[in-house]
Amino acid sequence: MTSRFSLSSNALKIIALISMTIDHIGLMFFPQYNIFRIIGRIALPIFSFMIAEGCRYTKNKLRYFLTVFLLGMVCQIAYGLYSDDIYLNILLTFSISILLVYALQNIKNAFFDTSERLITKAISVFVFILAVAAVYIVNLFIVIDYGFFGCVLPVFASIFHVPKNCESSKLTKLDNNLSSVLLLSFGMLLLTIASGINQAWCFLSLPFLLLYSGKRGKLRIKYFFYLYYPAHLLLLEAISLII
């Protein structure tokens, strides 16, 4: 039975949106007050966790990737109008994350399928390692929001996700919310080491993630979450021009 104190994915995403908005308000209007940035650190782990969940439950992998990627490209084009810097926004970070999670899923499918040949399993592992290495190298030359460890953060949360066709496996005992949050926490630790001590405030997200119910929530507001990111940036930019 779901606890009345649990949080649906919709609730978690709303918490992350509020955190992100506060962060951007502080960045644009109150850079002298660190409290805005502290609250803002809550957003990334929650969004990363939800990306892992999205990769797990989506019925159309290509559409899920393209939705995030194309929206990220639109935001990137808009960002390019104001700056000549090559700085990839968070939606493009998550686009990379989605591809990495898919590559990890491919390994699981190959190893859980007893009919797959050894060469197929070896290729799936090689592709994943190659993908991770490519992301690392790209981060050496292009500034991507939250860097390499930001890109791989959703991968940590999805490590123990068992494919639907392998639910009889003994590994399903590890496929639970606590395990996913613990692995995500390890990724958060690596991100903090790479990014600086201020990123440690991201651990404030853990109480929210531990309350995740595994349910979507009653409202069907998927596209609201996709559109909110560019919409709130445009609104904040408009406000900054007015004042």
C-alpha positions as CSV (number, residue, x, y, z in Angstrom):
1,M,0.0,0.0,0.0
2,T,1.3,3.4,-0.9
3,S,2.0,5.7,2.0
4,R,0.1,8.9,2.2
5,F,3.4,10.6,2.6
6,S,4.8,9.3,-0.7
7,L,5.4,11.5,-3.8
8,S,4.4,10.7,-7.3
9,S,6.7,11.4,-10.3
10,N,4.5,14.5,-11.0
11,A,5.1,15.8,-7.5
12,L,8.8,15.2,-7.7
13,K,9.0,17.0,-11.0
14,I,7.1,20.0,-9.6
15,I,9.5,20.2,-6.7
16,A,12.4,20.1,-9.2
17,L,10.8,22.8,-11.3
18,I,10.3,25.1,-8.3
19,S,13.9,24.5,-7.2
20,M,15.2,25.2,-10.7
21,T,13.1,28.4,-11.0
22,I,14.4,29.7,-7.7
23,D,17.9,28.9,-8.8
24,H,17.5,30.8,-12.0
25,I,15.8,33.8,-10.3
26,G,18.8,33.9,-7.9
27,L,21.3,33.7,-10.8
28,M,19.6,36.4,-12.8
29,F,18.4,38.9,-10.1
30,F,20.0,38.1,-6.7
31,P,23.5,36.6,-7.4
32,Q,24.7,38.0,-4.1
33,Y,22.4,35.6,-2.1
34,N,23.6,32.1,-2.1
35,I,20.4,30.7,-0.7
36,F,18.8,30.7,-4.1
37,R,21.6,28.6,-5.5
38,I,21.5,26.2,-2.5
39,I,17.8,25.6,-3.1
40,G,18.5,25.2,-6.8
41,R,20.8,22.2,-6.2
42,I,17.8,20.1,-5.4
43,A,16.6,20.1,-9.0
44,L,19.3,18.1,-10.9
45,P,19.2,14.9,-8.9
46,I,15.4,14.7,-9.1
47,F,15.4,15.4,-12.9
48,S,18.2,12.8,-13.4
49,F,16.2,10.3,-11.4
50,M,13.1,11.0,-13.5
51,I,15.1,10.7,-16.7
52,A,16.1,7.2,-15.6
53,E,12.4,6.4,-14.8
54,G,11.4,7.8,-18.2
55,C,13.9,5.6,-20.0
56,R,12.5,2.6,-18.1
57,Y,8.8,3.1,-18.7
58,T,8.6,4.9,-22.1
59,K,6.7,3.0,-24.7
60,N,8.6,4.7,-27.5
61,K,12.3,5.1,-26.9
62,L,13.0,7.2,-30.0
63,R,10.2,9.6,-29.4
64,Y,11.3,10.1,-25.8
65,F,14.8,10.9,-26.9
66,L,13.7,13.2,-29.7
67,T,11.3,15.1,-27.5
68,V,14.1,16.0,-25.1
69,F,16.7,16.5,-27.7
70,L,14.7,18.7,-30.1
71,L,13.4,20.9,-27.3
72,G,17.0,21.2,-26.1
73,M,18.1,22.3,-29.6
74,V,15.4,24.9,-29.8
75,C,16.6,26.3,-26.4
76,Q,20.2,26.1,-27.7
77,I,19.4,28.2,-30.8
78,A,17.6,30.7,-28.6
79,Y,20.6,30.8,-26.3
80,G,22.9,31.3,-29.2
81,L,21.1,34.6,-30.1
82,Y,22.4,36.1,-26.8
83,S,25.8,34.5,-26.6
84,D,28.6,33.2,-28.8
85,D,29.7,30.7,-26.2
86,I,29.4,27.0,-26.9
87,Y,27.5,25.9,-23.8
88,L,25.0,23.0,-24.1
89,N,21.9,23.4,-22.0
90,I,20.5,20.9,-19.5
91,L,18.1,19.3,-22.0
92,L,21.0,18.4,-24.2
93,T,22.8,17.0,-21.2
94,F,19.8,14.8,-20.5
95,S,19.6,13.8,-24.2
96,I,23.1,12.4,-23.8
97,S,22.0,10.7,-20.6
98,I,19.1,9.0,-22.3
99,L,21.3,7.5,-25.0
100,L,23.7,6.2,-22.3
101,V,20.8,4.7,-20.3
102,Y,19.6,3.0,-23.5
103,A,23.1,1.6,-24.1
104,L,23.1,0.2,-20.6
105,Q,19.6,-1.3,-21.2
106,N,21.0,-3.0,-24.3
107,I,23.6,-4.7,-22.2
108,K,21.0,-6.0,-19.8
109,N,18.8,-7.2,-22.6
110,A,21.7,-9.1,-24.2
111,F,22.8,-10.7,-20.9
112,F,19.4,-11.7,-19.7
113,D,18.5,-13.2,-23.0
114,T,19.9,-16.7,-22.9
115,S,19.5,-17.1,-26.6
116,E,21.9,-14.2,-27.4
117,R,25.4,-15.2,-28.5
118,L,28.5,-14.3,-26.5
119,I,29.6,-11.9,-29.3
120,T,26.4,-10.0,-29.1
121,K,26.8,-9.6,-25.4
122,A,30.4,-8.5,-25.8
123,I,29.4,-5.9,-28.5
124,S,26.8,-4.5,-26.2
125,V,29.4,-3.9,-23.5
126,F,31.8,-2.4,-26.0
127,V,29.2,0.0,-27.3
128,F,28.4,1.2,-23.8
129,I,32.0,1.7,-22.9
130,L,32.6,3.5,-26.2
131,A,29.6,5.7,-25.6
132,V,30.7,6.7,-22.1
133,A,34.3,7.4,-23.4
134,A,32.8,9.5,-26.2
135,V,30.8,11.6,-23.7
136,Y,33.9,12.1,-21.6
137,I,35.9,13.3,-24.6
138,V,33.2,15.6,-25.8
139,N,33.1,17.2,-22.4
140,L,36.8,18.0,-22.7
141,F,36.1,20.3,-25.7
142,I,32.5,21.5,-25.2
143,V,31.0,23.0,-22.1
144,I,27.9,20.9,-21.3
145,D,25.7,21.8,-18.4
146,Y,26.9,19.9,-15.3
147,G,29.6,18.2,-17.3
148,F,30.4,14.5,-17.7
149,F,29.1,13.5,-14.3
150,G,25.9,15.4,-15.0
151,C,25.5,13.3,-18.2
152,V,26.0,10.0,-16.5
153,L,24.0,10.8,-13.3
154,P,20.8,9.1,-14.7
155,V,22.8,6.1,-15.6
156,F,23.6,5.5,-11.9
157,A,19.9,5.6,-11.0
158,S,19.1,3.0,-13.7
159,I,21.9,0.4,-13.0
160,F,19.6,-2.0,-11.1
161,H,16.5,-1.5,-13.3
162,V,15.6,-4.9,-14.6
163,P,14.2,-5.3,-18.1
164,K,10.5,-6.2,-18.3
165,N,11.2,-9.5,-20.0
166,C,13.5,-10.5,-17.1
167,E,11.4,-9.8,-14.1
168,S,11.8,-13.4,-12.9
169,S,15.5,-12.8,-12.3
170,K,16.9,-12.8,-8.8
171,L,18.3,-9.4,-9.5
172,T,14.8,-8.0,-9.1
173,K,15.5,-7.9,-5.4
174,L,17.9,-5.1,-6.1
175,D,15.5,-3.3,-8.3
176,N,13.9,-0.9,-5.8
177,N,13.7,2.7,-5.0
178,L,16.3,2.6,-2.2
179,S,18.9,1.0,-4.4
180,S,18.3,3.5,-7.2
181,V,18.6,6.4,-4.8
182,L,21.8,5.0,-3.2
183,L,23.4,4.6,-6.6
184,L,22.3,8.0,-7.6
185,S,23.9,9.3,-4.4
186,F,27.2,7.9,-5.5
187,G,26.9,9.7,-8.8
188,M,26.0,12.9,-6.9
189,L,29.2,12.5,-4.8
190,L,31.3,12.2,-7.9
191,L,29.6,15.2,-9.4
192,T,30.3,17.2,-6.2
193,I,34.0,16.2,-6.3
194,A,34.2,17.3,-9.9
195,S,32.1,20.5,-9.6
196,G,33.0,21.9,-6.2
197,I,31.7,21.9,-2.6
198,N,28.6,24.0,-3.4
199,Q,27.2,21.1,-5.4
200,A,27.0,19.1,-2.2
201,W,23.7,20.8,-1.5
202,C,22.3,18.5,-4.1
203,F,22.0,15.9,-1.3
204,L,19.0,17.9,-0.1
205,S,17.1,16.1,-2.8
206,L,17.4,12.7,-1.1
207,P,14.5,13.0,1.3
208,F,12.2,13.7,-1.6
209,L,13.6,10.9,-3.8
210,L,13.2,8.4,-0.9
211,L,9.5,9.2,-0.8
212,Y,9.0,8.3,-4.4
213,S,6.0,6.1,-4.8
214,G,6.8,4.7,-8.3
215,K,3.5,6.2,-9.5
216,R,3.0,8.9,-12.1
217,G,0.3,10.8,-10.5
218,K,-3.3,11.5,-11.5
219,L,-2.7,14.5,-13.8
220,R,-1.5,13.9,-17.4
221,I,0.9,16.9,-17.6
222,K,3.9,15.4,-19.3
223,Y,4.2,18.1,-21.9
224,F,3.9,20.8,-19.3
225,F,7.2,19.7,-17.8
226,Y,8.8,19.7,-21.3
227,L,7.7,23.2,-22.1
228,Y,8.2,24.8,-18.7
229,Y,12.0,25.0,-19.1
230,P,12.1,27.2,-22.2
231,A,9.0,29.1,-21.1
232,H,10.3,30.1,-17.7
233,L,13.7,31.2,-19.2
234,L,11.9,33.4,-21.7
235,L,9.8,34.9,-18.9
236,L,12.8,35.6,-16.7
237,E,14.7,37.1,-19.6
238,A,11.7,39.4,-20.4
239,I,11.5,40.5,-16.8
240,S,15.2,41.3,-16.8
241,L,14.8,43.5,-19.9
242,I,11.9,45.4,-18.3
243,I,13.5,46.1,-15.0
